[in-house]
Amino acid sequence: MIFNDVLARLYDGRHLRVDRWQVNAGEYWAIAGTNGSGKTVLSRLTADDVVLNHGDVSNLPARVEFVSLEAQAAQIEIERKEDESDLNDSPDKGTLIREYLAPLAEVEEWVERFGIRHLLDSGFRALSTGESRKVLLIHALRERPDLLVLDEPLEGLDQASRAALTEALQQLQQQGQAMLWVANRLDELPDWITHVAFMHDAHLLYQGEKTEVLATPELQGLMHFDRPLPDFPASGREPLQLAAGDPLVGMKDVSIRYDERELFAGLNWRVEPGTHWAIQGPNGCGKTSLLQLITGDNPQCYRNDLKLFGIQRGSGETIWDIKKHIGLVSASLQWEYRATTNVLSTVISGLYDSIGLYQSTGDDDKQLALKWLEIIGLRDKANKSLQHLSYGEQRLVLIARALIKQPPLLILDEPCQGLDDPSRMLVLAFINRLAEQQAITLLYVTHHADEIPAAISHRLQFQFEDGHSTLHQVVV
């Protein structure tokens, strides 16, 4: 592949610039860089689906398949548009995994390798982030592409799945499968990557052999977070008042079941104010479903014994009585946030618990949101469309949206997903400070044990076997 004197307009008004980039047979490249640097757009040039303002590309592969967070979001949007639940007066599963991967005979080895046989009769939308990532990869391999583009392929995968995928990709590389890796996390680049193209501010800045490029001092500086963490602006919210003995979250004999598949049962769990929890477990064990019981985004919250913020679910409360006490960051929220809105309005919407902003707001709200955008380094994009930001930049905006009201309960479901190294270090610094202050109670889901702050002293650990989870509560 040869890219020569390329100029392509990006959604946010900038131009992607590539003076010259050549990928030769037998070379395995990674495209690295900061969030919003143009990594994904550069990878899309390989499929010739980016309109060029200038320059040319040549020797492109005939068949290119993409596995990415954006591809997951696109498939979920397709499923949502085809959802006929309202017409049928019953839940529509959408595309079953056995249909999506058909003919199954061609991918049996991969189904077994990634342990997804129990998901074949599930709909795509019912999958966890990690499960859908495995399904997308199998779907891409079934197409036998000339080039497989892997945009952060390890994001959302549990430890065992990351190991299985790493081994599988190494075998594909040894068999001669051409692959292009798009990376936010430099520490996850596989050994078989031979070359790196480093993007910054929509410009291909450095390129060459991996060891030489990664050793560049300027690159190390761009990928390092070394600025002091500013003070959080005051939210002005009234503190939550609980009756004596009431937890923030109380669950008694709680279970979650989808058709014949029971994720878990018999959960008794109390979350006391100021007591932070890390929630861990393998893909598909029920972590996100558990959190959706709290946020009210899982209808099974009404058939379980839940008491949230002193309110017994099913006692006549509205969903807004619950959501006003919660800040949320998750992949599902990011996929749901399809409202046509700019970045500033997205952050302000966290004060009103809405997807989009549907009411007039005062100058105080705007100034507070601008302060949070300053903290995450995106104030200059306040008036840009949220949908025109990179996946990682969108995630940072949603983190600011969750923090703007500094709620009693902050739910962080893999908050670092899609973030580059400096942004990830910034978010982890946020989490660490919040955990130490204990003004906000944290529920923190992560597959990276090394990213759990020491101040998080409690664990809810899922163990998963034969499609069923057991849970263990641990105080560290």
C-alpha positions in Angstrom: 0.0 0.0 0.0 1.3 3.5 -0.9 -0.2 6.8 0.4 1.3 9.8 -1.2 0.7 13.5 -0.4 -2.7 12.7 1.1 -5.0 15.4 2.4 -8.5 14.4 3.7 -11.0 16.6 5.6 -12.1 15.2 9.0 -15.6 15.7 10.5 -14.3 18.2 13.0 -12.9 20.5 10.2 -9.3 19.6 10.4 -7.4 17.8 7.6 -5.6 14.5 7.8 -2.2 14.8 6.3 0.1 12.0 5.2 3.1 13.1 3.2 4.1 9.5 2.3 3.5 6.2 3.9 4.3 2.8 2.3 3.4 -0.6 3.7 5.3 -3.4 2.1 4.5 -7.1 2.0 5.6 -8.9 5.1 5.5 -5.8 7.3 3.1 -5.6 10.2 2.2 -2.0 11.1 0.5 -0.4 14.1 -1.0 3.0 13.9 -0.6 4.7 17.2 -1.3 8.2 18.6 -3.4 10.3 20.9 -7.2 10.4 21.0 -8.5 12.4 18.0 -5.2 12.3 16.2 -6.8 10.6 13.1 -5.7 7.0 13.7 -9.0 5.4 12.7 -9.4 7.6 9.6 -5.9 6.7 8.5 -6.8 3.0 8.9 -10.0 3.6 6.8 -7.8 4.9 3.9 -6.8 1.2 3.4 -10.3 0.4 2.3 -10.5 3.5 0.0 -13.6 4.8 1.8 -12.3 8.2 2.8 -12.8 11.1 0.4 -9.5 12.7 -0.5 -9.0 16.4 -1.0 -5.6 15.8 -2.4 -3.1 13.1 -3.1 -3.4 9.4 -4.0 -3.4 5.9 -2.6 -2.4 2.8 -4.5 -1.9 -0.9 -4.2 -4.8 -1.2 -1.8 -6.0 -4.7 -0.8 -9.2 -5.9 -2.4 -11.0 -7.0 0.8 -10.6 -5.2 4.1 -12.4 -6.1 7.3 -12.5 -3.9 10.4 -12.9 -5.0 14.0 -13.4 -1.9 16.2 -15.5 -0.1 18.8 -17.0 1.9 16.0 -17.9 -1.3 14.1 -19.7 -2.6 17.3 -21.6 0.7 17.6 -22.6 0.5 13.9 -23.9 -3.0 14.2 -25.9 -2.1 17.3 -27.4 0.9 15.4 -28.5 -1.5 12.6 -30.1 -3.8 15.2 -31.9 -0.9 16.8 -33.4 0.3 13.5 -34.6 -3.2 12.7 -36.1 -3.8 16.2 -39.8 -4.8 15.8 -40.5 -5.2 19.5 -43.3 -2.6 19.4 -44.9 -4.2 16.4 -44.8 -7.7 17.9 -45.7 -6.6 21.4 -42.8 -8.8 22.6 -39.0 -8.4 22.9 -37.3 -8.7 19.5 -33.9 -10.4 19.9 -32.7 -9.1 16.6 -30.0 -10.9 14.6 -29.1 -14.1 16.3 -25.4 -14.8 16.6 -25.8 -18.1 14.7 -27.3 -16.1 11.8 -24.7 -13.4 12.0 -21.9 -15.9 11.7 -23.6 -18.3 9.2 -22.5 -20.6 7.8 -21.3 -21.8 11.2 -19.4 -24.7 9.7 -16.8 -22.2 8.4 -16.1 -20.7 11.9 -16.5 -23.7 14.2 -12.9 -23.5 15.3 -13.2 -19.9 16.3 -16.5 -20.4 18.1 -14.8 -23.0 20.2 -11.6 -21.0 20.7 -13.4 -18.0 22.0 -16.0 -20.0 24.0 -19.1 -18.4 22.6 -21.2 -21.5 21.7 -23.6 -20.6 24.5 -24.3 -17.3 22.8 -25.4 -18.6 19.4 -29.1 -18.2 20.2 -28.6 -14.7 21.7 -29.2 -11.5 19.8 -26.3 -9.2 19.0 -27.6 -6.4 21.3 -27.8 -8.7 24.3 -24.0 -9.3 24.2 -21.5 -7.6 26.5 -18.8 -5.4 25.0 -16.3 -8.2 25.2 -18.6 -10.8 23.8 -19.6 -8.7 20.8 -15.9 -8.0 20.1 -15.3 -11.7 19.8 -18.3 -12.1 17.5 -17.1 -9.3 15.3 -13.7 -10.8 14.9 -15.1 -14.2 14.0 -17.4 -12.5 11.4 -14.4 -10.6 9.9 -12.3 -13.8 9.7 -15.1 -15.7 8.0 -14.8 -13.1 5.1 -11.2 -14.2 4.6 -9.9 -10.6 4.1 -6.8 -9.5 2.4 -6.3 -7.1 5.2 -7.7 -7.3 8.8 -7.7 -4.0 10.6 -7.8 -4.4 14.3 -8.7 -1.1 16.0 -7.9 -1.6 19.8 -8.9 -5.3 19.5 -8.2 -6.1 23.2 -10.6 -3.4 24.6 -13.4 -4.8 26.6 -11.9 -8.3 26.8 -11.3 -10.1 30.1 -7.9 -11.5 30.9 -8.5 -15.0 29.6 -10.0 -13.6 26.4 -7.1 -11.3 25.8 -4.7 -14.2 26.1 -6.8 -16.3 23.7 -7.0 -13.5 21.2 -3.3 -12.7 21.5 -2.4 -16.3 20.8 -4.9 -16.5 17.9 -3.6 -13.4 16.2 -0.1 -14.6 16.5 -1.0 -17.8 14.7 -2.8 -15.7 12.0 0.4 -13.7 11.6 2.5 -16.8 11.3 0.1 -18.0 8.6 0.6 -14.9 6.6 -2.6 -13.0 7.3 -2.0 -9.3 6.6 -3.1 -7.2 9.6 -3.0 -3.6 10.7 -3.2 -2.8 14.4 -4.7 0.6 15.6 -3.4 1.4 19.2 -4.2 3.7 22.0 -2.3 1.6 24.5 1.3 1.2 23.5 1.9 -1.4 26.2 -0.5 -3.8 24.3 1.3 -3.8 21.0 2.1 -7.5 20.2 5.6 -8.7 19.6 5.0 -9.4 15.9 4.3 -5.7 15.1 7.4 -4.7 13.1 6.6 -1.0 12.3 4.7 1.9 13.8 3.1 4.9 12.2 2.5 7.6 14.9 -0.3 10.2 14.5 -0.7 13.5 16.2 -3.1 16.3 15.5 -4.2 14.6 12.2 -0.6 14.4 10.9 1.4 11.3 10.3 4.3 12.5 12.5 6.7 9.5 12.8 7.0 6.2 11.0 9.5 3.3 10.8 10.6 0.3 12.7 8.8 -0.2 16.0 11.7 0.0 18.3 13.1 3.2 16.7 9.7 5.0 16.6 8.7 4.1 20.2 12.0 5.4 21.5 11.5 8.8 20.0 11.6 11.4 22.9 8.9 13.6 21.4 6.6 10.6 21.1 7.2 9.6 24.7 6.4 13.2 25.7 3.1 13.2 23.8 2.0 9.8 25.3 2.9 10.8 28.9 0.5 12.5 31.4 2.5 14.8 33.7 0.3 17.8 34.5 -1.1 18.4 38.0 -4.8 17.3 38.5 -6.9 20.5 39.0 -9.4 20.9 41.7 -12.9 19.7 40.8 -15.4 22.6 40.5 -18.2 22.6 43.0 -21.5 21.1 41.7 -23.9 23.0 44.0 -26.0 19.9 44.5 -27.8 19.2 47.8 -26.3 16.3 49.7 -28.3 13.1 49.7 -30.0 12.5 53.1 -30.6 8.8 54.0 -32.5 7.4 56.9 -30.4 5.8 59.6 -29.3 2.3 58.5 -30.2 2.8 54.8 -27.5 1.9 52.2 -27.1 3.7 48.9 -27.9 0.3 47.2 -29.6 -2.6 48.8 -30.3 -5.9 47.1 -31.9 -9.0 48.5 -31.9 -12.4 46.7 -31.5 -10.7 43.3 -31.3 -12.7 40.1 -31.1 -11.9 36.4 -32.4 -14.3 33.7 -32.6 -14.0 29.9 -35.0 -16.6 28.5 -33.5 -19.9 29.7 -30.1 -18.4 30.6 -29.7 -17.4 34.2 -26.8 -15.1 34.7 -26.8 -15.2 38.5 -29.2 -15.7 41.4 -29.3 -15.1 45.1 -27.3 -11.9 45.3 -27.5 -10.1 48.6 -25.5 -6.9 48.4 -25.3 -3.6 50.3 -23.3 -0.5 49.1 -22.8 1.9 52.0 -22.1 5.6 51.4 -18.3 6.2 50.9 -17.6 2.5 50.4 -16.1 1.9 47.0 -16.5 -1.3 45.0 -14.5 -2.8 42.2 -16.7 -5.2 40.2 -14.7 -7.8 38.3 -15.4 -10.9 36.3 -15.2 -12.5 32.8 -17.1 -11.3 29.7 -20.8 -12.1 29.8 -21.0 -12.9 33.5 -23.5 -10.1 34.2 -21.5 -7.1 35.5 -23.2 -4.6 33.2 -26.7 -6.2 33.7 -26.2 -5.8 37.5 -25.4 -2.1 37.1 -28.4 -1.6 34.8 -30.6 -2.9 37.7 -29.4 0.1 39.6 -29.7 2.7 36.9 -33.2 1.4 35.9 -32.1 0.4 32.4 -32.8 -3.3 32.9 -36.6 -4.0 33.2 -35.8 -6.9 35.6 -35.3 -4.2 38.3 -39.0 -4.3 38.9 -39.2 -8.0 39.7 -36.3 -7.9 42.2 -36.0 -6.6 45.7 -34.1 -3.4 45.3 -33.8 -0.4 47.6 -31.9 2.6 46.1 -31.1 5.9 47.8 -33.8 5.1 50.4 -36.4 4.3 47.8 -37.9 0.8 47.4 -38.2 0.0 43.7 -41.8 -0.4 42.6 -43.2 1.9 45.3 -44.4 4.5 42.9 -41.1 6.3 42.2 -40.2 7.6 38.8 -37.0 6.6 37.0 -35.8 10.2 37.5 -36.1 9.9 41.3 -33.3 7.3 40.9 -31.2 8.7 38.1 -30.8 12.1 39.7 -28.5 10.4 42.3 -26.3 8.6 39.7 -23.5 9.5 37.3 -22.8 6.9 34.7 -20.1 6.1 32.2 -20.5 3.0 30.0 -20.2 1.6 26.5 -24.0 1.2 26.3 -24.5 4.9 27.3 -22.1 5.9 24.6 -24.0 3.8 22.0 -27.3 5.2 23.2 -26.1 8.8 23.0 -27.2 9.4 19.4 -28.8 12.8 20.0 -27.7 15.5 17.6 -25.9 17.7 20.1 -22.6 19.5 20.6 -20.0 18.6 23.2 -21.0 21.4 25.6 -24.6 20.4 25.7 -23.6 16.8 26.2 -21.8 17.7 29.4 -24.6 19.9 30.6 -27.1 17.1 30.0 -25.5 15.3 33.0 -27.1 17.8 35.3 -30.6 16.8 33.9 -30.0 13.0 33.4 -31.0 13.2 29.8 -29.7 11.9 26.4 -29.4 15.3 24.7 -30.5 18.6 26.1 -34.2 19.5 25.8 -34.5 22.6 28.0 -33.0 26.0 28.3 -30.0 26.3 30.6 -28.5 29.1 32.5 -25.0 30.6 32.2 -24.0 28.9 35.5 -24.6 25.5 33.9 -22.6 26.5 30.8 -19.7 27.8 32.8 -19.6 24.7 35.0 -19.5 22.5 31.9 -16.8 24.6 30.3 -14.7 24.1 33.5 -15.0 20.3 33.1 -14.1 20.5 29.4 -11.0 22.4 30.4 -10.1 19.7 32.9 -10.3 16.9 30.2 -8.6 19.0 27.6 -11.5 19.4 25.2 -12.7 23.0 25.8 -11.6 23.9 22.3 -14.2 21.4 21.0 -17.1 22.6 23.1 -19.2 23.6 20.0 -18.2 20.5 17.9 -20.8 17.7 17.3 -20.3 14.9 19.8 -20.6 12.4 16.9 -17.7 14.1 15.1 -15.3 13.3 17.9 -13.2 10.2 18.1 -14.4 7.3 20.2 -11.9 8.1 22.9 -12.8 11.8 22.9 -16.5 10.9 23.2 -15.6 8.8 26.2 -13.9 11.7 27.9 -16.9 13.9 27.3 -19.2 11.3 28.9 -16.9 11.1 31.9 -17.2 14.9 32.3 -21.0 14.5 31.9 -21.0 12.0 34.7 -18.9 14.1 37.1 -20.5 17.5 36.5 -23.1 17.0 39.2 -20.8 15.0 41.5 -23.5 12.5 42.3 -23.8 10.3 45.5 -23.2 7.2 43.3 -20.8 7.2 40.3 -20.9 4.1 38.1 -17.9 3.6 35.9 -18.3 0.7 33.6 -14.8 0.3 31.9 -14.4 4.1 31.8 -10.9 3.9 30.2 -12.2 2.0 27.1 -10.9 3.7 24.0 -8.6 6.2 25.8 -5.0 6.9 24.9 -2.3 6.6 27.6 -2.4 10.2 28.8 -6.2 10.3 28.9 -6.3 7.0 30.7 -3.8 8.3 33.3 -6.0 11.4 33.7 -9.1 9.4 34.3 -7.4 7.0 36.7 -6.2 10.1 38.6 -9.8 11.2 38.8 -10.9 7.9 40.1 -8.1 7.8 42.7 -8.9 11.2 44.0 -12.7 10.5 44.2 -11.9 7.2 46.1 -9.7 9.0 48.6 -12.2 11.8 49.2 -15.2 9.5 49.8 -17.6 12.3 48.9 -18.8 10.1 46.0 -19.3 6.4 46.2 -17.8 4.5 43.3 -18.8 1.3 41.5 -15.9 0.6 39.2 -15.9 -2.1 36.5 -12.5 -3.0 34.9 -10.7 -5.9 33.4 -7.4 -4.4 34.4 -6.6 -5.2 38.0 -3.6 -2.9 38.0 -5.9 0.1 37.3 -7.9 -0.3 40.6 -6.9 2.4 43.1 -5.7 1.3 46.5 -8.6 3.3 48.1 -11.1 0.9 46.6 -11.3 -1.6 49.4 -14.2 -3.8 48.4 -14.6 -6.3 45.5 -17.6 -8.0 44.0 -16.1 -10.9 42.1 -18.0 -12.8 39.4 -17.0 -16.3 38.5 -18.5 -17.7 35.4 -19.0 -21.3 34.3 -21.4 -23.0 31.9 -23.3 -19.7 31.3 -24.0 -19.2 35.0 -22.3 -16.8 37.4 -21.5 -17.0 41.1 -20.5 -13.9 43.1 -18.1 -13.4 45.9 -17.8 -10.3 48.1 -14.3 -9.5 49.3 -13.0 -6.7 51.6 -9.3 -6.1 50.8 
